């Protein structure tokens, strides 16, 4: 399960946070990774520096997953450069927290657009390619927030719950083509995505986690690699919670 030699893996939002951890795990497992990002060139460059030993197996592509033309052009590039893609990890996501009564229409729309629509656009493009190969793994990085519905995160929770529902429906549509579609739902993971939480709120959140700590990106990555493996061929439409017991 730790050998992805000669497999090509697409990871959206792959240069920071959980995506970065997933990318590193796949590289260590001998895969080639195509990492997408939308704006942070410094983070992309830093990823290359930190993983220079794998430079020949890293392909960085900058585009916005909410731009359907950009997504289409990305996959045209993939078709030209790669014989096949074996795994798609939809990890790209943002938070813009606010209580619903004060949430702007823009905050609602942007979070849904990136987190949910971006997942839809990437899945829509990859599915015909997976069907041609009669093989593929899609892992959508959702969140336990999509099931718990934390206060101040109506937009984020809705987008993450939507990813789970999308995954369940899509898994049924493509199962007979040997394509699996699953979700990973991390809980509180030590990344930049939650670095802006007030210290007191962090303490309160840790109190409600049975393990009394936040998770590490490496722990999420291990779950993703399992679902992406050939050994996980009978697991589809499922949601793996990596939450410390939440």
Secondary structure, 3 states (H helix, E strand, C coil): CCCCCCCEEEEECCCCHHHHHHHHHHHHCCCEEEEEECCCHHHHHHHHHHCHHHHHHEEEEECCCCCHHHHHHHHHHHHHHCCCCCEEEECCCCCCCECHHHCCHHHHHHHHHHHHHHHHHHHHHHHHHHHHHCCEEEEEECCCHHHHCCCCEHHHHHHHHHHHHHHHHHHHHHHHHCEEEEEEEECCECCHHHCCCCHHHHHHHHHHCCCCCCECHHHHHHHHHHHHCHHHCCCCCCEEEECCCC
